[in-house]
Amino acid sequence: MLKPQYLSALISAFFFLTIQILFAQTRARELGVPFGILPTGTLNSITDVEGVRVGHFTKIEGQNIRTGVTAILPHGDNLFQEKVPAAIFVGNGFGKLAGITQVQELGNLESPIILTNTLSVAAGIEGAARYSLAQPGNESVQSVNALVGETNDGYLNDIRGMHISPDEVIQAIQSATEGQIQEGNVGAGTGTVCFGWKGGIGTSSRKLPESLGGHTVGVLVQTNFGGNLQIAGVPVGEKLGKYPFKDALEKSDGSCMIVIATDAPVLERNLERMAQRAMMGLAKTGGIASNGSGDYVIAFTTHEGLRIPHSIPSQQLQKAEFLGNDDMTALFLAVIEATEEAIINSLFAAETMEGKAGKIVEELPKEKVLEWVKNQHIER
């Protein structure tokens, strides 16, 4: 039987560990960080947009492999046969986004969106193409435009080893589900760094009131960029001593992939306008889209009335009902707020990681950040 002093110490340790586990699983909003004025969706996730699915493949092996794949599917049907309107905005083009020109030219998306590391884009293309070609109904398809984005996880990951295979990309696609998704050190965010702290995958959503259409906007980010971190108006980067030209780890360069989903009936022109606003959300976190940053925003709508059949009879006129320009403002705000929160969620969910050659990237010191946010609110 344990002596009372040992039992007390054991209980205290267990209580502390439980609190730490619960804390690690709690998101920024739940811990009291304020984000804008619009309400979130039920899950505060890109999967609040009905039909959207997300899957991760996480690869952590030995000391040097810290990478993965994240797949986003606009709907669960045959995406090649039922394409969706889509648009892309380039915040800063120091990156590799395969498939961008066809989306910009035709205004639609016909494959899962794949996110991975810089030197695994080729594997992403092959995996997405093989998945699409194997779907029932695509037996005669001769070409697929795979949309594959990346960030460079080479600080923690042996990126030169090209450890992602096409089969692992397919695993990520096939694992995609609706519902709550993992954030932080998972999938394409496994080895990423953000503002000098451990970055990763983050997500958030906004639900417009019925008076503004009742539409949902969801955002997913892969954060691997730098700048002067701001959270709820608090200059966190300065307080923690991590900001451009100060921290040799980040040096403000990097990349951010941003994916926007909505159920609003908007065509590619206004989807591009929504994508542009995501950069405002990134700016609210202190991101600066530096010279060496690849910042790409992919936006699509799941609205069933706007799906684009692969085969359309010649000369058949297309009919569609969609929102006008005057109805876009609330959707713009939803994008800005959800992007900001998704980025911060990626930081709050990420955990300290040791990777290639013993390098370590620490997780954001959330306790300090929350205290500063709390004090700022009290002062206001």
C-alpha positions as CSV (number, residue, x, y, z in Angstrom):
1,M,0.0,0.0,0.0
2,L,1.3,3.4,-0.9
3,K,2.2,5.8,1.9
4,P,-0.1,8.9,2.1
5,Q,2.6,11.3,0.8
6,Y,3.3,9.1,-2.2
7,L,-0.4,8.6,-2.9
8,S,-0.9,12.4,-2.8
9,A,2.0,13.0,-5.2
10,L,0.6,10.3,-7.5
11,I,-2.9,11.9,-7.5
12,S,-1.3,15.4,-8.1
13,A,0.7,14.0,-11.0
14,F,-2.3,12.3,-12.5
15,F,-4.4,15.5,-12.2
16,F,-1.7,17.5,-13.8
17,L,-1.3,15.0,-16.7
18,T,-5.1,15.0,-17.2
19,I,-5.2,18.8,-17.4
20,Q,-2.3,18.8,-19.8
21,I,-4.1,16.3,-22.1
22,L,-7.3,18.1,-22.0
23,F,-5.5,21.4,-22.6
24,A,-3.7,20.0,-25.6
25,Q,-7.0,18.8,-27.2
26,T,-8.7,22.2,-26.7
27,R,-8.9,24.7,-29.5
28,A,-8.1,28.4,-29.3
29,R,-11.7,29.5,-29.3
30,E,-12.6,27.1,-26.5
31,L,-9.8,28.5,-24.5
32,G,-11.1,32.0,-24.8
33,V,-9.4,33.5,-27.9
34,P,-11.9,35.7,-29.7
35,F,-12.3,35.5,-33.5
36,G,-14.5,38.0,-35.3
37,I,-18.3,38.4,-35.1
38,L,-19.8,35.6,-37.3
39,P,-20.8,32.3,-35.7
40,T,-19.0,29.1,-36.5
41,G,-20.5,26.0,-38.0
42,T,-21.3,23.0,-35.7
43,L,-17.7,21.6,-35.9
44,N,-15.9,24.8,-36.7
45,S,-14.3,22.9,-39.6
46,I,-14.2,22.9,-43.4
47,T,-16.4,19.8,-43.1
48,D,-19.3,21.9,-41.9
49,V,-19.8,22.5,-45.6
50,E,-22.0,19.5,-46.3
51,G,-20.4,16.8,-48.4
52,V,-16.8,18.0,-48.0
53,R,-14.4,15.2,-46.9
54,V,-10.9,15.4,-45.5
55,G,-8.3,12.6,-45.2
56,H,-4.8,12.5,-43.8
57,F,-1.8,10.2,-44.3
58,T,0.9,10.9,-41.6
59,K,4.4,9.5,-42.1
60,I,6.7,9.6,-39.0
61,E,9.5,7.1,-39.3
62,G,12.9,7.0,-37.5
63,Q,14.5,10.4,-36.7
64,N,14.4,11.9,-40.2
65,I,11.0,11.3,-41.8
66,R,8.3,13.9,-40.7
67,T,5.9,14.4,-43.6
68,G,2.5,13.4,-45.0
69,V,-0.5,14.1,-47.2
70,T,-3.8,15.8,-46.7
71,A,-6.6,15.3,-49.2
72,I,-9.8,17.4,-49.6
73,L,-12.8,16.2,-51.6
74,P,-15.6,18.6,-52.4
75,H,-18.1,15.7,-52.5
76,G,-18.3,12.0,-52.3
77,D,-19.4,11.3,-55.8
78,N,-17.3,10.9,-58.9
79,L,-15.6,14.3,-59.0
80,F,-14.3,13.9,-62.6
81,Q,-17.8,13.3,-63.9
82,E,-19.4,16.0,-61.6
83,K,-16.9,18.8,-61.4
84,V,-17.4,21.8,-59.1
85,P,-16.8,25.5,-59.8
86,A,-13.4,26.6,-58.5
87,A,-10.9,29.4,-58.5
88,I,-7.4,30.0,-57.3
89,F,-5.7,33.2,-56.0
90,V,-1.9,33.5,-55.8
91,G,-0.9,35.6,-52.8
92,N,2.8,35.0,-53.5
93,G,4.0,32.5,-56.1
94,F,7.2,31.1,-54.7
95,G,5.8,27.6,-54.7
96,K,4.5,24.6,-56.7
97,L,0.8,24.2,-57.4
98,A,0.3,21.6,-60.0
99,G,-2.9,21.9,-62.0
100,I,-3.4,25.6,-61.4
101,T,-3.7,26.8,-65.0
102,Q,-6.5,24.4,-66.0
103,V,-8.6,25.5,-62.9
104,Q,-7.9,29.2,-63.8
105,E,-8.8,28.6,-67.5
106,L,-11.9,26.5,-67.1
107,G,-13.1,27.5,-63.7
108,N,-13.7,24.1,-62.3
109,L,-12.2,21.3,-60.2
110,E,-12.2,17.7,-61.3
111,S,-9.9,15.9,-58.8
112,P,-9.3,15.8,-55.1
113,I,-7.1,18.6,-53.7
114,I,-3.8,17.1,-52.5
115,L,-1.5,18.9,-50.1
116,T,2.0,17.5,-49.3
117,N,5.6,18.5,-49.2
118,T,7.5,20.3,-52.0
119,L,9.3,17.3,-53.5
120,S,6.3,15.0,-53.3
121,V,4.1,17.0,-55.7
122,A,4.9,14.4,-58.4
123,A,3.7,11.6,-56.1
124,G,0.6,13.7,-55.4
125,I,-0.2,14.0,-59.1
126,E,0.3,10.3,-59.8
127,G,-1.8,9.3,-56.7
128,A,-4.7,11.7,-57.5
129,A,-4.7,10.7,-61.2
130,R,-4.6,6.9,-60.4
131,Y,-7.4,7.4,-57.9
132,S,-9.6,9.3,-60.4
133,L,-8.9,6.9,-63.3
134,A,-9.9,3.9,-61.1
135,Q,-13.3,5.3,-60.2
136,P,-16.3,3.5,-61.8
137,G,-17.4,5.5,-64.8
138,N,-14.0,6.8,-65.7
139,E,-12.9,3.8,-67.7
140,S,-12.5,5.8,-70.9
141,V,-10.9,8.9,-69.3
142,Q,-7.5,9.8,-70.9
143,S,-6.5,12.9,-68.9
144,V,-7.1,14.1,-65.3
145,N,-6.1,17.5,-63.9
146,A,-4.7,16.7,-60.5
147,L,-4.5,19.7,-58.2
148,V,-1.6,19.3,-55.9
149,G,-0.1,22.0,-53.5
150,E,2.8,22.0,-51.2
151,T,4.9,23.5,-48.5
152,N,8.5,22.8,-47.7
153,D,8.9,20.7,-44.6
154,G,12.6,20.3,-45.1
155,Y,13.7,21.7,-41.7
156,L,12.2,18.7,-39.8
157,N,11.8,16.2,-42.6
158,D,14.3,14.5,-45.0
159,I,12.6,16.1,-47.9
160,R,15.3,15.0,-50.4
161,G,14.4,11.4,-49.7
162,M,10.9,11.9,-51.3
163,H,9.4,9.5,-48.9
164,I,5.7,9.9,-50.0
165,S,4.5,7.4,-52.6
166,P,1.5,7.6,-54.9
167,D,-0.1,4.7,-52.9
168,E,0.1,6.8,-49.7
169,V,-1.6,9.7,-51.5
170,I,-4.4,7.3,-52.5
171,Q,-4.6,6.2,-48.8
172,A,-5.1,9.8,-47.8
173,I,-7.9,10.2,-50.4
174,Q,-9.6,6.9,-49.5
175,S,-9.5,7.8,-45.7
176,A,-11.3,11.1,-46.3
177,T,-14.4,11.4,-44.2
178,E,-17.0,14.0,-43.1
179,G,-17.1,15.2,-39.5
180,Q,-14.4,16.5,-37.2
181,I,-10.9,16.3,-38.6
182,Q,-7.5,16.2,-36.9
183,E,-5.3,19.3,-36.7
184,G,-1.7,20.1,-35.9
185,N,1.0,17.5,-36.7
186,V,-0.9,15.4,-39.1
187,G,-1.0,14.8,-42.9
188,A,0.6,17.6,-44.9
189,G,1.2,19.5,-41.7
190,T,3.3,16.8,-40.0
191,G,6.7,18.6,-40.5
192,T,5.8,22.2,-41.0
193,V,6.9,25.3,-39.0
194,C,4.8,28.5,-38.6
195,F,6.1,31.8,-37.2
196,G,9.0,29.9,-35.8
197,W,6.8,27.5,-33.8
198,K,5.4,24.1,-34.8
199,G,2.8,24.6,-37.5
200,G,0.5,22.1,-39.2
201,I,-3.1,21.6,-40.3
202,G,-5.8,23.9,-39.0
203,T,-9.5,24.4,-39.9
204,S,-12.4,26.7,-39.1
205,S,-15.8,27.6,-40.5
206,R,-18.5,30.3,-40.4
207,K,-22.3,30.0,-40.7
208,L,-24.0,33.1,-42.1
209,P,-27.4,34.1,-40.5
210,E,-30.4,33.4,-42.6
211,S,-30.8,37.1,-43.3
212,L,-27.5,36.9,-45.1
213,G,-28.3,33.7,-47.0
214,G,-27.5,31.1,-44.3
215,H,-24.5,29.8,-46.3
216,T,-21.5,28.0,-44.8
217,V,-17.9,28.8,-45.4
218,G,-15.1,26.4,-44.3
219,V,-11.3,26.8,-44.5
220,L,-8.5,24.4,-44.1
221,V,-4.8,25.6,-44.0
222,Q,-1.4,24.0,-44.1
223,T,0.8,26.5,-42.3
224,N,4.5,26.7,-42.9
225,F,5.2,30.4,-43.1
226,G,6.6,33.3,-41.1
227,G,6.0,36.9,-40.1
228,N,5.2,38.7,-36.8
229,L,2.6,36.5,-35.1
230,Q,-0.5,38.3,-33.8
231,I,-3.3,36.5,-31.9
232,A,-6.5,38.5,-31.1
233,G,-4.5,41.7,-31.5
234,V,-1.7,40.6,-29.2
235,P,1.8,41.0,-30.7
236,V,2.8,37.5,-29.7
237,G,5.8,37.3,-32.1
238,E,7.4,40.3,-30.5
239,K,6.6,39.2,-26.9
240,L,8.1,35.8,-27.6
241,G,11.1,37.1,-29.6
242,K,10.2,35.4,-32.8
243,Y,9.7,37.8,-35.8
244,P,11.3,38.5,-39.1
245,F,15.1,39.3,-39.0
246,K,15.1,38.1,-35.4
247,D,14.7,34.3,-35.5
248,A,17.1,32.5,-37.8
249,L,14.8,29.4,-38.0
250,E,12.0,31.1,-39.9
251,K,13.5,34.3,-41.4
252,S,9.8,35.0,-42.4
253,D,10.0,32.7,-45.4
254,G,7.8,29.6,-46.0
255,S,4.4,28.9,-47.5
256,C,0.7,28.6,-46.7
257,M,-1.8,26.5,-48.6
258,I,-5.4,27.7,-48.0
259,V,-8.5,25.8,-49.1
260,I,-11.9,27.4,-49.0
261,A,-15.2,25.5,-49.3
262,T,-18.7,26.9,-49.4
263,D,-22.2,25.8,-50.2
264,A,-23.1,29.2,-51.5
265,P,-24.2,29.4,-55.1
266,V,-21.2,31.4,-56.5
267,L,-19.4,30.9,-59.8
268,E,-15.7,31.0,-60.4
269,R,-15.3,34.8,-60.7
270,N,-16.7,35.4,-57.2
271,L,-14.9,32.3,-55.8
272,E,-11.7,34.1,-56.9
273,R,-12.8,37.2,-55.0
274,M,-13.4,35.0,-51.9
275,A,-10.0,33.5,-52.4
276,Q,-8.4,36.9,-52.4
277,R,-9.9,37.7,-49.0
278,A,-8.2,34.7,-47.5
279,M,-4.9,36.7,-47.6
280,M,-6.5,39.3,-45.4
281,G,-7.1,36.6,-42.8
282,L,-3.5,35.5,-43.1
283,A,-2.4,39.1,-42.6
284,K,-4.5,39.3,-39.4
285,T,-2.2,36.6,-38.0
286,G,0.9,38.6,-38.9
287,G,1.8,36.7,-42.1
288,I,3.5,38.9,-44.7
289,A,3.6,36.7,-47.8
290,S,7.4,37.1,-48.0
291,N,9.5,36.8,-51.1
292,G,10.2,33.1,-50.4
293,S,6.6,32.2,-49.5
294,G,4.3,30.2,-51.7
295,D,0.8,31.4,-50.6
296,Y,-2.0,29.8,-52.7
297,V,-5.7,29.9,-52.1
298,I,-8.1,27.3,-53.6
299,A,-11.8,28.0,-53.4
300,F,-14.7,25.9,-54.5
301,T,-18.5,25.6,-54.1
302,T,-20.3,22.4,-53.4
303,H,-23.7,23.8,-54.4
304,E,-25.4,20.9,-56.3
305,G,-27.1,23.3,-58.8
306,L,-23.7,24.4,-60.0
307,R,-22.1,21.0,-60.6
308,I,-20.6,20.7,-64.1
309,P,-21.1,17.4,-65.9
310,H,-18.1,16.1,-67.7
311,S,-20.1,15.3,-70.8
312,I,-22.4,18.0,-72.2
313,P,-24.2,17.8,-75.6
314,S,-22.7,20.2,-78.2
315,Q,-24.4,23.6,-78.3
316,Q,-26.5,22.9,-75.3
317,L,-27.0,26.1,-73.3
318,Q,-26.1,26.0,-69.6
319,K,-28.4,27.4,-67.0
320,A,-27.4,28.4,-63.4
321,E,-28.7,30.4,-60.6
322,F,-26.0,32.2,-58.5
323,L,-25.5,35.1,-56.2
324,G,-24.8,38.6,-57.5
325,N,-21.9,40.8,-56.5
326,D,-24.0,42.7,-53.9
327,D,-24.5,39.5,-51.9
328,M,-20.8,38.7,-51.5
329,T,-19.8,40.9,-48.7
330,A,-20.8,38.6,-45.9
331,L,-19.0,35.7,-47.6
332,F,-15.9,37.8,-47.8
333,L,-16.0,38.4,-44.0
334,A,-16.6,34.7,-43.4
335,V,-13.5,33.8,-45.4
336,I,-11.3,36.3,-43.5
337,E,-12.5,35.2,-40.1
338,A,-12.3,31.5,-40.8
339,T,-8.8,31.8,-42.4
340,E,-7.5,33.7,-39.4
341,E,-8.9,31.1,-36.9
342,A,-7.8,28.1,-39.0
343,I,-4.2,29.4,-38.9
344,I,-4.3,29.9,-35.1
345,N,-5.9,26.5,-34.7
346,S,-3.0,24.9,-36.5
347,L,-0.6,26.5,-34.0
348,F,-2.7,25.6,-30.9
349,A,-3.1,22.0,-32.1
350,A,0.6,21.4,-33.1
351,E,3.0,19.8,-30.6
352,T,6.7,20.0,-30.1
353,M,8.5,17.8,-32.7
354,E,12.0,16.5,-33.0
355,G,13.0,15.6,-36.6
356,K,15.8,15.5,-39.1
357,A,19.3,15.6,-37.5
358,G,17.9,16.0,-34.1
359,K,16.4,19.5,-34.9
360,I,13.5,20.5,-32.6
361,V,10.7,22.9,-33.2
362,E,8.8,23.8,-30.1
363,E,5.0,24.2,-29.8
364,L,3.5,27.6,-29.2
365,P,3.5,28.4,-25.5
366,K,-0.2,28.6,-25.2
367,E,-0.4,29.4,-21.5
368,K,1.5,32.6,-22.0
369,V,-0.5,33.5,-25.1
370,L,-3.8,33.0,-23.3
371,E,-2.7,35.1,-20.3
372,W,-1.8,38.0,-22.7
373,V,-5.1,37.7,-24.5
374,K,-7.0,37.6,-21.2
375,N,-5.1,40.7,-19.9
376,Q,-5.8,42.6,-23.2
377,H,-9.5,41.9,-22.9
378,I,-9.5,43.1,-19.3
379,E,-7.7,46.3,-20.3
380,R,-10.4,46.9,-23.0
